[in-house]
Amino acid sequence: MNNQEIEVKFFVDDLEDIARRIAGAGGQFAISRVREVNLRFDKPDRSLTQVMQVLRLRKDFKSRLTFKGPSLGDESVSVRQEIEFEVSSFENAQKFLEALGYEMYLMYEKYRTTYTLSNVIVVLDEMPYGNFVEIEGPDADSIRQVAEDLKLDWEARCTDSYTLLFRQLKESHQLDVRQLSFEDFEGLHFTAEDFGLKPGSLV
């Protein structure tokens, strides 16, 4: 995908139902459910955040270091430069970034199950604040077609990142939580409307 990330996400209530729709549409199971731990890094002055750049270290089955650039302007989907590569040691990669003057300012976690359908990737994400379907593909048309095949409401799509949704939720609900973790969100429940979104499922 030429170092580009092109995707949208939908807030949904029932991920098992979405998994059945994926199978019914001919999708294939790709990667089993896994817990992800993501660390976001920035300089003390938050210079990366100010220009909408992301420096992330992720650990699931593997460990990967990722850079994302700001949005490239497509309003229908999220389009960003993405450079990602595997690292052999999660701990050493964190030490490396800290030695360069970056600091970890946010941890967020999720459980992710991955499928393929047509020429796109469909992931089912269990976030501490709710469930999402994320569709990533080569272009907006391919993504929209798969969303329609899965009976997801295109008008309910979201192009914001999980961390941006986290910041918005903290502000709108005056949440006193520092990290986007299941422990910090235990006992809390949110709907699509809490994020300013529509429910993603049409049925």
N, C-alpha and C positions, 0 to 999 in steps of 0.2 A: 504493500500500500504506500510505497514511496515515503516512508517515515511520516505518514499521516494517520491520525486517529479520527475516524468518521463514525459517529454514533449518536444514538438517542436513548433515553430511558423512560420507563413508565412505572408509576406507582400502582401496585396491585395488592389485593388482599390474599389471594390463594395461589401460591407458586406451584402446588401440585396440579392444579387445574391447568396452569400454563404448560407444565411439562407434558400433560396429556395432549394438549393442543399441538405442541411441537411434534410429538410422535404421530399424531393424526395427519399432520401436514407433510410427513415424510422426513422429519428431522432425525438426526443421529446423535446419540449420547457420545460426548467427546471426553470430558474430564469429570471425574467424580467429585462430590461435594468436599470442599476443603476450606479450612479456616485460613484467612488471609490476615496478616499483620502488616500495616502500612505505616511508615514513618515519613512525615513531611519535614523538610529541612529548609532553612532560609538563613540569611545573614541577620545579625542582631537588629539591623535597621529595616528588616523585612523588604529589602530591595527587590527580591524576586516576586514577592506577592504584589508589590505595587505595580509591576508591569505584567501581571497575570502569567507569570512563569511558575512552573512546578518542578521541584527536585524531590523525588520520592524513592525510598528504599522499601521494597516489598518482599515478604517471605510467605510462601505457601509450600508447594512441593519443592520449589527452587527459590533462589534469591535473585532479585533483579533490581537494577538501578535504572531509573527512568527520568528523562527530562521531557517536559511538555511546554510548548510555547503558548502564546495567547490565542484566542479564537481568531480564525482566519476569515470570519465575516459571513459565512453562510447562515442564514436565519432559520432554515428549516431543520438543520441538524448541527451537532457540534463538530467542527472541523478544527483540528489543532495539529501542529507539528509534534511528533512523538519520536523520541530516540530512546530505545530500551535495549539493555543487554544483561546477560546473566553474570552474576558474580559468584565466586566460589565460597565466600564467607560473609554471611549477613553481619556478624559482629565486626569483622575487620573493615567492611565497607562503611559501617557507621563510624568507626574510629577514623577512617580515611577522610570522610566528609568533615568531621569535627576538627581534624588537624588542619583542614583548609579554611577554617573559620566559620563553617556552617553549624547551626544548632538545630536540634530536633525540637519543633514547637508544637507538633500535633501527632498523636497516634490515633489511627482509626482501624477498625477491624470489621470483617464481614465473613459470612460463609457464602461460597460461590460454587455453583454447578454449571458446567459448560456444555452447550450443544452446538451442532452445526446444522444449518438449514439453507438449502440452495447455496448461494455463495457468500453467506454471512455467518457470523458467530452470534449466538443467542446465549446470554448468561442469566441465570436466576440468582439474584443477590439477596441474601438475608442480612439487612443492615440493623444496627441497634435500634433505629427509629422507624423501621418498616421494611417492606419487601418491594423489590424493584426488578423489572425485566430490562436488561440492557441489550441493544442490538447494534452490532458493529459490522460495517461492510465497506465495499469499495466506493459507494456513492449513495446519495440520498434516495434515488429511485429504488435501488435494491433493498435498502433498509425499509422504505415505506411499503414495498410490496410484501415483505415478510411480516411487517406489523399488521397489514390487512389480512394476510393468511392466518395469523394468530388471533384475529378478531380483537385487535387492540385499537383504541381510538387515537387516530393520528393527531387529532386536536388536543389530546391530553399529554402529548410527548413533552419531555423535559430535556433541555440541553445544558442545564447547570451540573456542576460536579457535585459529588457527595459531600465534599468539604464545604462548598458554598451553601448547599442546603443545610448543613449543620450550623453554619454561622447564622443563616437566616432564621432557623428554628430557635436558636439560643436567644436571638434578639426579640423575636415576636412573642416568645413564651417566657422570657426572663429566666432561662434555665441556668442554674449554677453548676455546670459540668465543664470540665476542662478537656476531656478526651471523648472521642466517639467510640465508646466501648460498651459492650453488653452489660458490664457491671454497673457503669454509670447510668445506663438507661433502664435498669431493671425496674419493672413495675410501671413504666411509662408506656402509653399507647398514643399513636398519632394516626390521623387520617390524611388522605390526599389534600384535603382543604387546609390542613395545618401548614402545608408547604406552598399554598397558593396554587395547587394543581387540581386537575380533575382526575377521578379514578380512571385507570388506564384500560380496564376491561370493558368491552362492549356488551358482553353476555355474562 
